[in-house]
Amino acid sequence: MRIAVGAVTLCAAAALAVPGARAADAPSYAFAAGARTVPGASGTADAARLAPGTTYRSTLSGAARTYYRLELDGASSTYVPVTAVPRPGAPLDAGDGIRVSVQDADGLSCSSFDSATVGATGSPRPLTAWGAREIVAGRSLCRGAGTYYVVVERARPESASGQAWDLELAPVSEPPLAGPGATRAPGAWDSATPAPPTGEAVDRPGGAGFATAAAVGPGAWRGRIVPGQTLFYRVPVGWGQQPDATVEIGSTGGRGADYVGAALSLTLHNPVRAEVESAQTGYGGTQKSAALAPVPPVSYANRYDVSPPVNGMRFAGSYYLVVHLAAQVGERFGAGPYGVVLRVGVRGTARSGPGYAGESVPRGIFGAGASGASGGAGGHGGDLGLRVLAVGGIGAGTALLLGLAVWTVGARRRDAAQMRASAQNPTA
């Protein structure tokens, strides 16, 4: 039996225009305000230090590997998401992208290389992959305190052009549990595909990056997108809850033999920006849709599963829904903008978290439990926002909007506090 269902539906009713939209016409990626610029080193000896809780800007040049340094304790897990932004008009093919890993001082990989590629259309868009140093039961690799290195490179270095890509790095530290916890992923879970909810849409433009992602919750939200553009949304998901998403593009009203494969994509990222699940659909001028496969309820023990869609659902917090419309849609069907409607919901009732022994860095990033009992992050704006969302249900009424406003203000206050702390304590 299904619990409350939730989905994200993106309905695009394109305004016909003269074909010829280019990737350069789309708004650029919005890097985090106040992000600290650091150089990428060609070797470990000169690698700049990254500190959890601070967001950085850098560049990845051509086919070279780029290194950054971490100084880690022997108890906390550390995650380093890296978003690469190809320059507008960059020549790309399906396999172009980035790979990210974390290595110890002896060159051993603490995690396998995670990669993100542009896909079949070759449409330039932000690409996010992550590296990790995890402290988990049953694994002896990379458990000690000391120096570690983040390694970033092009996914196909042999074919990479000499053009540099901009990078955003946002390392996160997760404290250990206060006591023993499960060491196996949960068993059966509700894997039924929910039907998208219905309802009147409220205006809510999408953000242009992770740092500016538009806060949404259960309900319908309306915005606009142009070919080559990527929209970012964030939805609070508590421990024990499941986000669901469907993406739909509407008809342009035109007819013809033109078709763009993988024209519209929807990707779910977890609170440390790691990709969890994705879906895409081709487009020929008439309405099409694609749905994310169901993901399991958020659980700390999901990290012990080898499947990425399960493994990624290990944290409560802000989950990101990233929508990209391929640049080729503009070339074939008009420059738009295309109207979009998102219908968002979350299944299940949020429950208490696993009980952390300390604070995450940045503070509260995993503190989205409805009870406020998810370790050291209780009592923050994210918790209050989720409590209001839980009460508001699927509707997009006043209570939901108020909850989102409180949640957003709380997140911005935490971000501002972290920026002040970074300014007072420069990274070595």
C-alpha positions as CSV (number, residue, x, y, z in Angstrom):
1,M,0.0,0.0,0.0
2,R,1.4,3.4,-0.9
3,I,2.0,6.1,1.6
4,A,1.5,9.7,0.6
5,V,3.0,10.1,-2.9
6,G,5.2,12.9,-4.2
7,A,6.6,13.8,-7.5
8,V,8.2,16.5,-9.5
9,T,6.5,17.2,-12.8
10,L,8.0,19.6,-15.2
11,C,5.5,20.7,-17.8
12,A,6.9,22.8,-20.6
13,A,4.6,24.7,-23.0
14,A,7.1,26.2,-25.3
15,A,6.6,29.6,-26.8
16,L,7.5,29.1,-30.5
17,A,10.4,31.2,-31.6
18,V,12.9,31.3,-34.5
19,P,15.2,28.2,-34.2
20,G,18.9,28.8,-33.3
21,A,19.2,28.9,-29.6
22,R,22.8,28.2,-28.5
23,A,24.3,27.0,-25.2
24,A,25.8,30.5,-24.8
25,D,22.2,31.9,-24.6
26,A,21.5,30.1,-21.4
27,P,22.2,31.7,-18.0
28,S,25.5,30.6,-16.5
29,Y,26.1,28.5,-13.4
30,A,25.7,30.5,-10.2
31,F,28.8,29.8,-8.0
32,A,28.4,30.2,-4.2
33,A,28.7,33.9,-3.1
34,G,31.9,34.4,-1.3
35,A,33.5,31.1,-2.5
36,R,37.2,31.2,-1.9
37,T,39.4,30.9,-5.0
38,V,42.2,28.2,-4.8
39,P,44.6,27.0,-7.5
40,G,44.5,23.4,-8.7
41,A,47.9,21.8,-8.3
42,S,49.5,19.5,-10.9
43,G,51.0,17.4,-8.1
44,T,50.4,16.7,-4.4
45,A,53.4,18.7,-3.1
46,D,51.8,22.0,-4.0
47,A,48.1,21.1,-3.4
48,A,46.0,23.8,-1.7
49,R,44.2,22.8,1.5
50,L,40.4,22.4,1.5
51,A,38.5,22.7,4.8
52,P,35.0,21.2,5.3
53,G,32.4,23.9,5.5
54,T,34.0,26.2,3.0
55,T,33.1,26.4,-0.6
56,Y,35.9,26.9,-3.2
57,R,36.3,28.0,-6.8
58,S,39.1,26.6,-9.0
59,T,39.8,25.5,-12.6
60,L,40.5,22.2,-14.3
61,S,42.9,22.7,-17.2
62,G,42.7,20.4,-20.3
63,A,43.7,16.8,-19.8
64,A,45.7,17.4,-16.6
65,R,44.9,15.9,-13.2
66,T,44.3,18.5,-10.5
67,Y,45.1,17.9,-6.8
68,Y,43.8,19.5,-3.5
69,R,44.8,18.6,0.1
70,L,42.7,17.6,3.1
71,E,43.8,17.3,6.7
72,L,41.5,14.8,8.3
73,D,40.9,13.3,11.8
74,G,40.5,9.6,12.3
75,A,36.8,9.6,13.2
76,S,34.7,11.7,10.8
77,S,33.7,10.9,7.2
78,T,34.5,13.5,4.6
79,Y,32.8,14.1,1.3
80,V,34.0,16.4,-1.5
81,P,31.5,17.1,-4.3
82,V,33.0,18.8,-7.3
83,T,30.9,20.7,-9.9
84,A,32.6,21.3,-13.2
85,V,31.2,24.0,-15.5
86,P,32.2,23.6,-19.2
87,R,32.5,27.0,-21.0
88,P,29.6,27.9,-23.3
89,G,30.2,26.6,-26.8
90,A,32.8,24.1,-25.7
91,P,33.1,21.1,-28.1
92,L,31.8,18.1,-26.1
93,D,30.7,14.5,-26.8
94,A,28.7,12.0,-24.7
95,G,31.7,10.8,-22.7
96,D,33.1,14.2,-21.7
97,G,32.9,15.0,-18.1
98,I,34.9,14.8,-14.8
99,R,36.2,12.1,-12.4
100,V,36.8,12.7,-8.7
101,S,38.4,10.6,-6.0
102,V,40.1,10.9,-2.6
103,Q,43.5,9.3,-2.0
104,D,45.7,8.8,1.0
105,A,49.3,9.9,1.4
106,D,50.5,6.6,-0.1
107,G,48.4,7.0,-3.3
108,L,45.7,4.5,-2.3
109,S,42.2,5.4,-3.3
110,C,39.8,5.8,-0.4
111,S,36.9,5.7,-2.9
112,S,36.6,4.6,-6.5
113,F,36.6,7.4,-9.0
114,D,33.1,8.9,-9.4
115,S,32.3,10.4,-12.7
116,A,29.7,12.6,-14.4
117,T,29.4,13.1,-18.1
118,V,27.4,15.3,-20.4
119,G,25.5,12.5,-22.1
120,A,24.2,11.8,-25.5
121,T,23.4,15.4,-26.6
122,G,26.8,16.8,-25.7
123,S,24.9,19.8,-24.3
124,P,27.2,21.9,-22.0
125,R,25.9,21.8,-18.4
126,P,27.2,21.7,-14.8
127,L,28.5,18.2,-14.0
128,T,28.9,17.0,-10.4
129,A,30.9,14.1,-9.1
130,W,32.2,13.4,-5.6
131,G,35.1,11.8,-3.7
132,A,34.9,10.4,-0.1
133,R,36.9,9.3,2.8
134,E,34.4,7.2,4.8
135,I,34.8,5.8,8.3
136,V,32.4,2.8,8.3
137,A,32.3,-0.5,10.1
138,G,34.2,-3.3,8.4
139,R,36.5,-1.1,6.3
140,S,40.1,-0.6,7.3
141,L,41.2,1.6,4.4
142,C,41.9,5.3,4.9
143,R,40.8,5.3,8.6
144,G,43.7,7.2,10.1
145,A,44.1,10.8,10.8
146,G,46.5,12.6,8.4
147,T,46.8,14.1,4.9
148,Y,44.6,13.1,2.1
149,Y,44.2,14.4,-1.5
150,V,41.3,15.2,-3.7
151,V,42.0,14.2,-7.3
152,V,40.0,15.8,-10.2
153,E,40.4,15.0,-13.9
154,R,38.5,14.9,-17.1
155,A,36.6,11.7,-17.6
156,R,38.2,11.3,-21.0
157,P,41.6,13.0,-20.6
158,E,42.9,11.6,-23.9
159,S,40.3,13.6,-25.8
160,A,40.1,16.6,-23.6
161,S,40.5,20.0,-25.2
162,G,42.9,22.6,-23.8
163,Q,40.0,24.7,-22.6
164,A,39.8,25.1,-18.8
165,W,36.6,24.3,-16.9
166,D,35.5,26.2,-13.8
167,L,35.1,24.1,-10.7
168,E,33.1,24.5,-7.4
169,L,34.2,22.3,-4.5
170,A,32.2,22.1,-1.3
171,P,33.7,19.6,1.2
172,V,31.5,18.3,4.0
173,S,32.4,16.5,7.3
174,E,30.1,14.0,8.9
175,P,30.7,13.1,12.6
176,P,30.6,9.5,13.8
177,L,27.6,8.0,15.6
178,A,27.2,8.4,19.3
179,G,26.7,4.7,19.7
180,P,26.6,1.4,17.7
181,G,24.4,1.4,14.7
182,A,23.2,-1.0,12.0
183,T,26.0,-2.3,9.7
184,R,23.7,-3.6,6.9
185,A,21.4,-1.7,4.6
186,P,17.7,-2.0,5.4
187,G,15.8,-4.8,3.6
188,A,12.5,-4.3,1.7
189,W,11.0,-0.9,1.1
190,D,8.1,0.6,-0.8
191,S,9.4,0.6,-4.4
192,A,6.1,1.4,-6.1
193,T,6.1,4.2,-8.6
194,P,3.8,7.0,-7.3
195,A,1.5,9.0,-9.5
196,P,2.4,12.7,-9.8
197,P,0.2,14.8,-7.6
198,T,-2.1,17.5,-9.0
199,G,-2.8,21.1,-8.0
200,E,-2.5,24.7,-9.0
201,A,1.1,25.9,-9.5
202,V,2.7,28.7,-7.6
203,D,5.4,30.9,-9.2
204,R,8.8,29.6,-8.2
205,P,11.8,30.2,-10.6
206,G,14.6,27.7,-10.4
207,G,18.0,28.6,-9.1
208,A,21.2,28.6,-11.3
209,G,23.4,26.6,-8.9
210,F,23.4,24.4,-5.8
211,A,24.0,27.5,-3.6
212,T,21.0,29.4,-5.1
213,A,18.7,26.4,-5.5
214,A,15.1,27.4,-5.1
215,A,13.5,25.9,-2.0
216,V,10.4,23.8,-2.8
217,G,8.2,21.3,-1.0
218,P,5.1,19.3,-1.6
219,G,3.0,21.1,-4.2
220,A,3.2,22.6,-7.7
221,W,5.7,25.3,-8.7
222,R,5.9,27.2,-11.9
223,G,9.0,28.6,-13.7
224,R,10.7,29.0,-17.1
225,I,13.7,27.5,-18.8
226,V,15.6,28.1,-22.1
227,P,17.5,25.5,-24.1
228,G,21.0,24.9,-22.6
229,Q,19.8,26.1,-19.1
230,T,20.0,24.1,-15.9
231,L,17.6,24.8,-13.0
232,F,18.3,23.8,-9.4
233,Y,15.7,23.1,-6.7
234,R,16.0,21.8,-3.2
235,V,13.5,20.0,-1.1
236,P,13.9,19.0,2.6
237,V,13.8,15.2,3.1
238,G,13.8,13.8,6.6
239,W,15.0,10.5,8.0
240,G,12.7,7.7,6.8
241,Q,11.2,9.7,3.9
242,Q,11.3,9.1,0.1
243,P,11.4,11.8,-2.6
244,D,9.9,11.0,-5.9
245,A,10.2,12.8,-9.2
246,T,8.7,12.9,-12.7
247,V,9.7,15.3,-15.5
248,E,7.5,16.2,-18.4
249,I,8.0,18.5,-21.4
250,G,5.0,19.9,-23.2
251,S,4.3,20.2,-26.9
252,T,5.5,23.1,-28.9
253,G,2.6,22.8,-31.3
254,G,5.0,22.1,-34.2
255,R,5.3,19.1,-36.4
256,G,8.1,17.6,-38.4
257,A,10.9,15.0,-38.4
258,D,13.2,16.8,-36.0
259,Y,14.1,14.9,-32.8
260,V,16.6,15.5,-29.9
261,G,17.6,12.5,-27.9
262,A,18.0,13.0,-24.2
263,A,16.6,16.5,-24.5
264,L,15.3,16.9,-21.0
265,S,17.0,15.4,-17.9
266,L,16.1,15.3,-14.2
267,T,18.7,14.4,-11.6
268,L,18.3,13.8,-7.9
269,H,21.3,14.7,-5.7
270,N,21.7,14.1,-1.9
271,P,22.7,16.8,0.7
272,V,26.4,16.4,-0.2
273,R,25.5,16.8,-3.9
274,A,26.2,13.2,-4.9
275,E,24.0,11.9,-7.7
276,V,21.4,9.4,-6.5
277,E,19.2,8.8,-9.5
278,S,18.5,10.4,-12.9
279,A,16.0,10.2,-15.8
280,Q,15.8,11.7,-19.3
281,T,13.6,11.8,-22.3
282,G,14.0,12.6,-26.0
283,Y,11.9,15.3,-27.6
284,G,10.3,15.6,-31.0
285,G,8.0,18.6,-30.5
286,T,5.2,16.7,-28.7
287,Q,4.9,16.1,-25.0
288,K,7.1,13.5,-23.4
289,S,7.8,12.4,-19.9
290,A,10.3,10.5,-17.8
291,A,10.3,9.4,-14.2
292,L,13.0,8.8,-11.7
293,A,13.0,5.2,-10.4
294,P,11.8,5.0,-6.8
295,V,14.5,5.5,-4.2
296,P,14.5,4.0,-0.7
297,P,13.6,5.9,2.5
298,V,16.5,7.9,3.9
299,S,18.5,5.7,6.3
300,Y,22.0,6.0,7.8
301,A,22.5,2.3,7.0
302,N,21.9,2.7,3.3
303,R,25.6,3.5,3.0
304,Y,26.3,-0.2,3.3
305,D,24.5,-1.0,0.1
306,V,26.6,-1.1,-3.1
307,S,23.8,0.3,-5.4
308,P,24.2,4.1,-5.9
309,P,20.5,4.8,-5.7
310,V,20.4,3.1,-2.3
311,N,23.9,4.1,-1.1
312,G,23.2,7.8,-1.8
313,M,20.0,7.9,0.4
314,R,22.2,7.9,3.5
315,F,21.5,11.5,4.9
316,A,18.5,13.6,5.8
317,G,18.7,17.2,4.6
318,S,18.3,19.2,1.4
319,Y,18.0,17.0,-1.6
320,Y,18.5,18.7,-5.0
321,L,16.4,18.3,-8.1
322,V,18.4,19.4,-11.2
323,V,16.7,20.0,-14.5
324,H,18.5,20.5,-17.8
325,L,17.1,21.3,-21.2
326,A,19.5,20.5,-24.0
327,A,20.8,23.3,-26.2
328,Q,19.8,21.4,-29.3
329,V,16.1,21.9,-28.4
330,G,16.5,25.5,-29.2
331,E,18.1,24.7,-32.6
332,R,15.3,22.4,-33.5
333,F,12.2,23.8,-31.8
334,G,12.8,27.5,-30.9
335,A,14.7,29.5,-28.3
336,G,11.8,29.6,-25.9
337,P,11.7,30.3,-23.0
338,Y,9.7,27.2,-22.1
339,G,7.2,27.3,-19.3
340,V,7.9,24.8,-16.6
341,V,5.7,23.4,-13.7
342,L,7.2,21.3,-11.0
343,R,5.0,19.1,-8.8
344,V,6.9,18.1,-5.7
345,G,6.1,15.7,-2.8
346,V,7.8,13.4,-0.3
347,R,6.5,10.0,0.9
348,G,6.4,9.0,4.5
349,T,6.7,10.7,7.8
350,A,10.0,12.1,9.0
351,R,11.5,10.4,12.1
352,S,14.4,10.9,14.5
353,G,17.9,10.6,13.1
354,P,20.7,8.1,14.0
355,G,22.2,10.2,16.8
356,Y,25.6,11.8,15.9
357,A,28.4,12.2,18.4
358,G,29.1,15.8,17.2
359,E,28.3,18.4,14.7
360,S,28.5,18.2,10.9
361,V,30.6,20.7,9.0
362,P,28.8,22.8,7.7
363,R,26.6,22.7,10.8
364,G,23.1,21.3,10.3
365,I,23.6,19.9,6.8
366,F,22.2,16.5,7.9
367,G,19.8,18.0,10.5
368,A,16.5,17.8,8.5
369,G,14.7,15.4,10.8
370,A,11.1,16.5,11.7
371,S,11.7,15.8,15.3
372,G,14.9,17.8,15.5
373,A,16.6,14.8,17.0
374,S,19.1,14.0,14.2
375,G,22.2,14.3,16.2
376,G,23.8,17.7,16.9
377,A,21.7,19.5,14.3
378,G,18.5,19.7,16.2
379,G,16.7,23.0,16.5
380,H,17.8,24.6,13.3
381,G,15.8,26.3,10.6
382,G,15.8,23.2,8.5
383,D,14.0,21.2,11.2
384,L,11.3,23.8,11.6
385,G,10.8,24.0,7.9
386,L,10.3,20.3,7.7
387,R,7.9,20.3,10.6
388,V,5.7,22.8,8.8
389,L,6.0,20.9,5.5
390,A,4.9,17.7,7.2
391,V,1.8,19.5,8.6
392,G,1.1,21.2,5.2
393,G,1.1,17.9,3.3
394,I,0.8,17.9,-0.5
395,G,-0.9,21.3,-0.8
396,A,0.9,24.4,-1.8
397,G,-0.9,26.7,0.6
398,T,0.1,29.4,3.1
399,A,1.5,27.0,5.7
400,L,3.9,25.5,3.1
401,L,5.1,28.8,1.9
402,L,5.7,30.0,5.5
403,G,7.6,26.8,6.2
404,L,9.8,27.2,3.2
405,A,10.4,30.9,4.1
406,V,11.5,29.9,7.6
407,W,13.6,27.1,6.3
408,T,15.3,29.3,3.6
409,V,16.0,32.1,6.1
410,G,17.6,29.6,8.6
411,A,19.8,28.1,5.8
412,R,20.9,31.6,4.7
413,R,21.8,32.5,8.3
414,R,23.9,29.4,8.7
415,D,25.6,30.1,5.3
416,A,26.4,33.7,6.4
417,A,27.8,32.4,9.8
418,Q,30.0,29.9,8.0
419,M,31.3,32.6,5.6
420,R,32.2,34.9,8.6
421,A,34.0,32.0,10.3
422,S,35.9,31.3,7.1
423,A,37.0,34.9,6.8
424,Q,38.2,34.9,10.4
425,N,40.1,31.6,10.0
426,P,41.7,31.5,6.6
427,T,42.6,28.1,5.2
428,A,46.2,27.1,5.3
